[in-house]
Amino acid sequence: MQFTYYGHSSFLIETMGKKLLFDPFISPNEKAKDIDISSIKPDYILLSHGHGDHVADVETIYNQSEATIISTFEVASWFGNKGLERNHPMNHGGSWAFDFGTVKLVNAVHSSSMPDGSYGGNPAGIVVQNEEGCFYYAGDTALTKDMELIGEEFDLNFAILPVGDNFTMGVADAMKASKMIKCDNIIGVHFDTFPYVAIDHTEAQALAKAANTQLKLPTIGESLSL
């Protein structure tokens, strides 16, 4: 699998010949100003919840591609009502086999509302599994004991966890999460975009080393082979 980071919690996974874009918040992010959003043409757009810093560029990217939106019922329906009819609604605990693999929505402890303030349902984490591997994207979440269920059910190759603190778990809790999900290959997201989520990278790596966990804090535009 190939991972490309677009800043904040936005990234692209290339797997099974498909491009999966997660939580696109690119054009409003000053730190991602060098990303050419017009070049991003995914096959699917997966959304963990409805907050603006996770869905800001959905319409633009949807309209310039043939992408199908995958998200919770409320988020998918909100975009459907705006005319984005290529969507697949899901809900927590449910799974579905797509042409790139199986998606399962799992619990996340956060909040969710749409950019216009309307109801966004409950936030979710996302597990993707196929012949190339298995990964967990936690979305925005606090540390939760439900993560142990992920470790019991899936053999994760890597996990993408928020580490910015304040609005989500920070690095210390992400290291606890890595033990619960039984995965020591962690990619951190949701950090440094705003002062509220700025982190000390040296301290973060020290915490990861103490937990015997590999923590990658990608730079915007960086690609990783996983």
Residue, then its C-alpha position, 0 to 999 in steps of 0.5 A: m500500500q502507498f500512503t500520501y499525506y496531505g496535511h492535518s488528517s487528510f491522506l491518500i491510500e493506494t491499494m488494489g489498484k484504487k485510490l482512497l482519499f480520507d478526510p480531505f481538508i487541504s485548500p483551507n490549510e495554509k500548511a498544505k498550500d503546495i498541494d495541487i488539489s486539482s490533481i487529486k482524483p480518487d476512486y473513493i472518499l472516506l469520511s470519519h465524521g462531518h467536521g469542516d476540518h475533515v470534509a472541506d474539499v469533498e465537493t471539489i474533489y468529488n466533482q473533479s473525479e468519479a469518486t464515491i463517498i463512504s461514510t456514516f449514514e448522516v454524513a453520506s446523506w448530507f452530501g447526497n442532499k447536496g447532489l453528491e449522489r455517488n455515496h455509500p452510507m454505513n454505520h458503526g459495526g457494519s462492514w461492506a465488501f468494496d472492489f478494493g477490500t472490506v470496510k468496517l466502521v468502528n467506534a470513535v469518541h468525539s463529536s460530529s456536526m456538518p459545516d452548516g451546523s446540522y446533525g452529523g451523527n456519530p464519528a467513526g473509525i475505519v478499518v480497511q482489509n484486503e489482500e495487500g494488508c489491513f489498516y485502521y484509521a481512528g479518525d478523531t477520537a479519545l482513547t477508548k477501551d473499544m480499541e481492544l476489540i480492533g486488536e482482537e479482530f484484525d491483524l493490522n499492518f499499520a494504524i493512523l492515529p490522531v496525536g495532536d491532543n486538545f481535540t483528540m488523544g495526544v501522543a501518550d494516549a496514542m501509544k496506549a492505543s497502539k498496545m490495545i490495537k496490537c500494532d506498533n507501526i503508527i502514523g500520526v495525523h491531526f497535529d501541527t495544523f493549528p496552535y491547539v494541536a501543535i506538538d513537540h516532535t522530539e517528545a513525541q518520538a521519545l514517548a514512542k521509543a519508550a513504548n517500543t512503537q514506531l511513530k511516523l509523523p509525516t511531512i505534508g506531501e510525503s509518500l510512504s510505502l507500507 
